[in-house]
Amino acid sequence: MFVSDCLGLNALGHLTIGGRDTVELAQTYGTPLYVMDEDEIRRACESYRESVNRYYGGRGLVTYASKAFCCKAVCRIVAEEGLGLDVVSGGELYTAKSVGFPPERIFFHGNNKTVQELIEALEYGVGTIVVDNFDELMLLDQLAVSRGKVAEILFRIKPGIDAHTHDFVRTGQIDSKFGLALETGEAMEAVRQAVGMKGVRLKGVHCHIGSQIFDIEPFEHAAEVMLGFMADVKAETGRELEILDLGGGFGIKYLPEHDPVQYDRYMQRVAGAVERTCKARGLRTPFIVIEPGRSIVGPAGLTLYTAGAVKEIPGVRTYLSVDGGMGDNPRYILYQAPYEAMVANRAAEPKTRTVTLAGRCCESGDLIGEHMQMQEARAGDIIAVLATGAYNYAMASNYNRIPRPPVVMLREGRARVVVRRESYEDLVRNDED
Ligand SMILES: *Cc1c(COP(=O)(O)O)cnc(C)c1O
């Protein structure tokens, strides 16, 4: 009935998450409020870990793409679950470091890492740096050599796959700012250069074909293309690369009609494609890395708001305004991302209304969604927007000088604040007097 397994209804007809009454949580912590179910996050980690072990005979690693939701608490959970961690900035690396995340399990991504970030990665002993381009390759080699280090690297490759998803989140095609192209010979040239360098050791290749993908075929196809390139590398240089990193992008259920692939099924099919292609191309099966972000944290979270004005425009639409908006969830204004919403204090009632859920920022586009089916709502009701665990807090801003909401984490029904609510004082912290 719900988009996520951690959601439910209690005897009062209130929406629950992780067994806790959302209306009570809103009363205790205030709104807007992000709530995350830690048990759900851990279940997702475990399910990915088990699948990778099952289908790759233990020769694989799941790394959590921390950009989906990065804070100390999540880095700790992921470390405890034995996953690796993807970071794409010095800030994410700093967060990981601040909880002592094992550096050998960190992968540093990004299409334009700064000199300072590369130095920080080398100094922390980041296990793998995913090199995006020639400039970065030369820079990293110099930085490593001058520090007497050798950086283990993967190359980010554009496999040229159309993952049938929104243009903004499609990254595997040739017209992309990410990675090295296969068709043009760019990727092979990068391999040739890396092989001769003293400061880098080329371990393998990486691709990430997009996000919120519901099909298995693009992933299978990407694995075949990448292994084809690994075979070409072997033919050309005599080197057999050890690691194939297939990226993330697994879709989650935002709406009841969404039907995402079970992780286990994905893993089985892609492992089959890997096995077949390796056999056909005379390669040993590489060590496999996958990088889920959204699917680890997305279904585990929701956002609670308090309803304010209800504005019925006859024959046009009804606007229901909440005490948050694009500041805490910019995904609708960015790419019309769909969400399901409900009146948390009347969650058992039928959804009889169609509303546009509006935020409170000075932008007409500041909406959480349009044409949303909802229970009848009045000012003061608690509105829940579901499956907001990924790319919400992570993308939040202080537009209109609205403080960012806190994140409350639930573990076995017990709640704790893992990111506190910003204060007005926080907003002016960096302003000079
Ligand atoms: C964003 C990203 C991911 C995670 O993508 P999801 O869609 O959240 O699973 C994984 N790897 C790389 C390199 C990314 O940029």
Ligand as a Chemical Component Dictionary entry (heavy atoms), coordinates in Angstrom:
data_LIG
# 
_chem_comp.id                   LIG 
_chem_comp.type                 NON-POLYMER 
_chem_comp.pdbx_formal_charge   0 
_chem_comp.three_letter_code    LIG 
# 
loop_
_chem_comp_atom.comp_id 
_chem_comp_atom.atom_id 
_chem_comp_atom.alt_atom_id 
_chem_comp_atom.type_symbol 
_chem_comp_atom.charge 
_chem_comp_atom.model_Cartn_x 
_chem_comp_atom.model_Cartn_y 
_chem_comp_atom.model_Cartn_z 
_chem_comp_atom.pdbx_ordinal 
LIG C1 C1 C 0 25.281 9.856  -8.402  1  
LIG C2 C2 C 0 26.244 8.759  -8.584  2  
LIG C3 C3 C 0 25.956 7.495  -8.076  3  
LIG C4 C4 C 0 24.667 7.158  -7.366  4  
LIG O1 O1 O 0 23.562 7.281  -8.180  5  
LIG P1 P1 P 0 22.112 6.881  -7.627  6  
LIG O2 O2 O 0 21.222 7.155  -8.770  7  
LIG O3 O3 O 0 21.842 7.734  -6.450  8  
LIG O4 O4 O 0 22.179 5.425  -7.272  9  
LIG C5 C5 C 0 26.902 6.507  -8.234  10 
LIG N1 N1 N 0 28.079 6.748  -8.855  11 
LIG C6 C6 C 0 28.386 7.965  -9.363  12 
LIG C7 C7 C 0 29.683 8.176  -10.006 13 
LIG C8 C8 C 0 27.473 8.997  -9.243  14 
LIG O5 O5 O 0 27.794 10.194 -9.751  15 
# 
loop_
_chem_comp_bond.comp_id 
_chem_comp_bond.atom_id_1 
_chem_comp_bond.atom_id_2 
_chem_comp_bond.value_order 
_chem_comp_bond.pdbx_ordinal 
LIG C1 C2 SING 1  
LIG C2 C3 SING 2  
LIG C2 C8 DOUB 3  
LIG C3 C4 SING 4  
LIG C3 C5 DOUB 5  
LIG C4 O1 SING 6  
LIG O1 P1 SING 7  
LIG P1 O2 DOUB 8  
LIG P1 O3 SING 9  
LIG P1 O4 SING 10 
LIG C5 N1 SING 11 
LIG N1 C6 DOUB 12 
LIG C6 C7 SING 13 
LIG C6 C8 SING 14 
LIG C8 O5 SING 15 
# 
